[in-house]
């Protein structure tokens, strides 16, 4: 009996410890999911493009909004969506909603995402949109970006840009021919029609943003 009580007490402590770890992980995960919510006005930013120019949202007076995408050179998910990003820009840029791609990965943790590598990738893929380096990672934190790729669709409201949609581009990262739900395009259809987005938040599937260690 005494032995059973010892085993029971030990198991209880292990379960309690596991619960603490799970809760701690949940809290950490929740902390990383902060940032802009649908309906929030996004603060403008000024980031360095691969051509050396500084790009901001306010700098394009003709923009009615933006398709802001946090992406990366090295993430296989991000690479799988590069052609689809080009297609989104070609479709919606002329309608006033160009793509802005932002790489917030820390080059110290992911050397393949260094600025020079971004320049190489943009040239190789022929990106028709800005590809910006978020060296401080402040913009990614403000937006609440946690994955690559992750989309934020913004619409101009007065002097600011308001979040209309955040999440995935579509429901199939590996094969564009097997896509069933085109989340970003559906959101843009609603935004262009002046209607609320039916599914304004979806879950992004991709690599985690590589944050600075300190």
C-alpha positions in Angstrom: 0.0 0.0 0.0 2.8 2.4 0.9 4.4 1.7 -2.4 1.2 2.5 -4.2 0.9 5.8 -2.4 4.4 6.7 -3.4 3.7 5.8 -7.1 0.4 7.8 -7.0 2.1 10.8 -5.4 4.9 10.7 -8.0 2.4 10.4 -10.9 0.4 13.3 -9.5 3.6 15.5 -9.4 4.5 14.5 -13.0 1.0 15.4 -14.2 1.1 18.7 -12.5 4.5 19.5 -13.9 3.2 18.5 -17.4 0.2 20.8 -17.0 2.4 23.7 -16.0 4.6 23.1 -19.1 1.5 23.0 -21.4 0.1 26.2 -19.9 3.4 27.9 -20.2 3.6 26.9 -23.9 0.1 28.1 -24.4 0.9 31.4 -22.9 4.0 31.8 -25.0 2.0 30.9 -28.1 -0.7 33.4 -27.2 2.0 36.1 -26.6 3.3 35.5 -30.2 -0.2 35.8 -31.7 -0.5 39.4 -30.6 -0.5 42.2 -33.1 -3.2 43.7 -35.4 -6.6 42.2 -35.5 -9.2 42.7 -38.2 -10.5 46.3 -37.9 -7.2 47.6 -36.5 -5.4 50.4 -38.3 -1.9 49.4 -39.1 0.9 51.8 -38.4 3.0 52.8 -41.4 6.5 51.6 -41.8 9.6 52.5 -43.7 11.7 49.5 -44.8 14.6 48.9 -47.2 13.6 47.3 -50.5 15.9 44.9 -52.4 16.7 47.8 -54.9 18.0 50.0 -52.0 15.0 52.3 -51.9 12.9 52.9 -48.8 9.3 51.8 -49.1 6.3 52.9 -47.0 2.6 52.4 -47.3 2.0 56.1 -47.4 4.5 56.5 -50.2 2.1 55.2 -52.8 -0.6 57.8 -53.1 -2.5 55.7 -55.6 -2.8 52.7 -53.3 -6.3 51.8 -52.1 -4.8 49.2 -49.9 -2.2 46.5 -49.8 -1.7 42.8 -49.7 1.1 42.6 -47.1 2.8 39.2 -47.0 5.4 38.1 -44.5 7.6 35.7 -46.3 11.2 34.3 -46.5 13.8 33.0 -48.8 14.5 29.8 -47.0 11.1 28.5 -46.0 9.8 25.8 -48.4 6.2 27.0 -47.8 7.1 30.5 -48.7 9.0 29.3 -51.8 5.9 27.3 -52.8 3.8 30.5 -52.8 6.1 32.8 -54.6 4.5 32.4 -58.0 1.1 32.8 -56.4 2.2 36.1 -54.8 3.3 37.3 -58.3 -0.2 36.3 -59.6 -1.9 38.2 -56.7 0.1 41.3 -57.4 -0.6 41.1 -61.2 -4.3 40.7 -60.5 -4.9 43.2 -57.7 -2.1 45.7 -58.1 -3.8 47.4 -61.1 -6.9 47.6 -59.0 -5.1 49.5 -56.3 -4.0 46.7 -54.0 -0.4 45.8 -54.7 1.6 43.2 -52.9 4.3 44.2 -50.4 6.5 41.3 -49.3 8.4 41.5 -46.1 11.2 39.3 -44.8 11.6 39.5 -41.0 13.8 36.5 -40.5 17.0 37.1 -38.5 19.9 36.4 -40.8 21.9 35.4 -37.7 19.5 32.5 -37.3 18.8 32.0 -41.0 21.8 33.1 -43.1 19.8 32.4 -46.3 17.5 35.3 -45.4 20.3 37.9 -45.4 19.6 41.1 -47.4 22.0 40.1 -50.2 20.2 36.7 -50.5 16.9 38.5 -50.7 18.3 40.6 -53.6 19.4 37.4 -55.3 16.0 35.7 -54.8 14.0 38.7 -56.0 16.1 38.9 -59.2 15.9 35.2 -59.8 12.1 35.1 -59.4 11.5 38.5 -61.1 9.4 39.9 -58.2 7.3 42.7 -59.6 6.5 43.9 -56.0 8.7 45.4 -53.2 10.6 42.8 -51.1 11.5 44.5 -47.9 13.9 43.6 -45.1 12.5 44.0 -41.6 15.9 44.1 -40.0 14.7 45.2 -36.6 11.7 42.8 -36.7 9.6 45.6 -35.3 7.1 45.5 -38.2 6.6 41.8 -37.9 6.0 42.2 -34.2 3.5 45.0 -34.7 1.6 43.0 -37.3 1.7 39.9 -35.1 3.3 37.9 -37.9 4.3 34.4 -36.8 4.5 32.3 -40.0 5.9 32.5 -43.5 3.9 33.1 -45.6 1.3 35.1 -43.7 -1.0 37.6 -45.3 -2.6 40.8 -44.1 -5.0 42.5 -46.5 -5.3 46.3 -45.7 -7.8 48.7 -47.1 -7.4 52.5 -47.0 -9.8 54.2 -44.7 -9.2 57.9 -44.4 -5.5 58.5 -43.8 -4.8 54.9 -42.5 -4.9 51.3 -43.6 -7.3 49.0 -41.8 -6.8 45.2 -41.6 -9.6 43.4 -43.5 -8.1 39.9 -43.5 -5.2 37.9 -42.0 -4.1 34.4 -42.5 -3.3 32.0 -45.3 -3.2 32.6 -49.1 -5.2 29.4 -49.8 -5.7 25.9 -48.5 -2.9 24.0 -50.4 0.7 25.1 -49.9 2.1 22.3 -52.0 0.0 22.1 -55.1 -1.8 25.2 -56.5 -3.8 22.9 -58.8 -5.4 21.3 -55.9 -6.5 24.5 -54.1 -10.1 24.5 -52.9 -10.3 27.6 -50.8 -8.7 30.8 -52.1 -8.8 32.8 -48.9 -6.8 35.8 -50.0 -8.7 36.1 -53.3 -12.1 35.6 -51.7 -11.1 38.4 -49.2 -10.1 40.7 -52.0 -13.4 40.1 -53.8 -15.3 41.2 -50.7 -13.0 44.2 -50.1 -13.3 45.4 -53.7 -17.1 45.1 -53.5 -17.1 47.1 -50.2 -18.5 44.1 -48.3 -17.3 42.4 -45.1 -14.9 39.5 -45.6 -16.8 36.2 -44.8 -13.8 34.5 -43.3 -11.6 37.4 -42.1 -9.2 35.1 -40.1 -7.6 31.8 -41.2 -4.7 29.8 -39.9 -1.4 30.3 -41.7 0.5 27.1 -42.5 4.3 27.7 -42.9 7.6 28.1 -41.2 7.9 30.1 -38.0 9.5 33.5 -38.2 13.1 33.3 -37.1 13.3 35.8 -34.2 16.5 37.4 -32.9 17.8 35.6 -29.8 18.0 38.8 -27.8 
